[in-house]
């Protein structure tokens, strides 16, 4: 089962996100087979990014943490808070229906 990482940007974030963007995207391309989905989180479409969300294909929390910690955004100090949790995809079009 996958793990979800919800990473809230630091409140005092400067240009670290923009500076690390190209390296972050290049890294994401190297782990596409480990990702169910990933992307920026904004309060409204087109607004400034306030967090990132990653759903990793791994049963191992430590592997999910390592995937995140190898990300250039993490290394650049973009995130102020990180929560990694086990995630059970129970229903929806992404999983082709429901699990019950």
C-alpha positions as CSV (number, residue, x, y, z in Angstrom):
1,X,0.0,0.0,0.0
2,X,1.2,3.5,-0.7
3,X,2.5,6.2,1.6
4,X,1.5,9.9,1.3
5,X,3.8,12.7,2.0
6,X,2.2,16.1,2.6
7,X,4.9,18.8,2.7
8,X,3.9,22.3,3.8
9,X,6.2,25.1,2.6
10,X,8.1,27.2,5.1
11,X,6.3,30.4,6.1
12,X,9.5,32.4,5.5
13,X,10.2,30.8,2.1
14,X,12.2,32.9,-0.2
15,X,13.2,31.9,-3.7
16,X,14.3,28.3,-2.7
17,X,11.3,26.7,-4.5
18,X,12.0,28.5,-7.8
19,X,15.8,28.0,-7.6
20,X,15.4,24.2,-7.0
21,X,12.5,23.7,-9.6
22,X,14.6,22.4,-12.5
23,X,16.5,19.9,-10.3
24,X,13.2,18.9,-8.5
25,X,11.5,18.1,-11.8
26,X,14.5,16.2,-13.1
27,X,14.5,14.2,-9.8
28,X,10.7,13.5,-10.2
29,X,11.4,12.1,-13.7
30,X,13.9,9.6,-12.2
31,X,11.3,8.2,-9.7
32,X,8.1,8.2,-11.8
33,X,7.8,4.5,-11.3
34,X,7.7,5.1,-7.5
35,X,5.0,7.7,-7.7
36,X,1.2,7.2,-7.9
37,X,0.8,11.0,-8.1
38,X,2.6,14.1,-7.1
39,X,2.1,17.8,-7.4
40,X,1.9,21.3,-5.9
41,X,-0.9,22.3,-3.6
42,X,-2.5,25.8,-3.9
43,X,-5.4,27.4,-2.2
44,X,-7.0,28.2,-5.6
45,X,-6.0,27.4,-9.2
46,X,-3.1,29.6,-10.3
47,X,-2.3,30.8,-6.7
48,X,1.1,30.6,-5.1
49,X,2.1,27.1,-4.1
50,X,1.8,26.4,-0.4
51,X,2.7,22.7,-0.2
52,X,3.5,19.6,-2.2
53,X,1.8,16.2,-2.1
54,X,3.4,12.9,-3.1
55,X,1.8,9.5,-3.1
56,X,4.6,6.9,-3.3
57,X,4.2,3.3,-4.4
58,X,5.8,1.7,-1.3
59,X,4.8,-0.3,1.7
60,X,7.8,1.0,3.6
61,X,7.6,4.3,5.4
62,X,11.4,4.6,5.5
63,X,11.6,4.2,1.7
64,X,9.0,6.9,1.3
65,X,11.0,9.2,3.6
66,X,14.2,8.5,1.6
67,X,12.4,9.2,-1.7
68,X,11.3,12.6,-0.2
69,X,14.7,13.4,1.4
70,X,16.4,12.8,-1.9
71,X,14.2,15.5,-3.6
72,X,16.0,18.8,-4.3
73,X,13.1,20.7,-2.8
74,X,13.6,18.9,0.5
75,X,17.4,19.4,0.3
76,X,16.9,23.1,-0.4
77,X,14.8,23.5,2.7
78,X,11.5,24.4,0.9
79,X,9.4,22.5,3.4
80,X,8.6,23.6,7.0
81,X,6.5,20.6,7.9
82,X,6.4,17.1,6.5
83,X,3.8,14.5,7.3
84,X,4.3,11.0,5.9
85,X,1.5,8.5,6.5
86,X,0.3,5.1,5.3
87,X,-2.4,5.7,2.7
88,X,-5.2,3.3,1.8
89,X,-6.7,4.1,-1.6
90,X,-10.3,3.0,-0.9
91,X,-12.4,4.4,-3.7
92,X,-12.3,6.6,-6.8
93,X,-11.5,6.6,-10.5
94,X,-7.7,6.5,-9.8
95,X,-8.1,3.0,-8.4
96,X,-10.8,1.9,-10.8
97,X,-13.7,1.8,-8.4
98,X,-13.8,0.7,-4.7
99,X,-12.1,-1.8,-2.5
100,X,-15.2,-3.1,-0.7
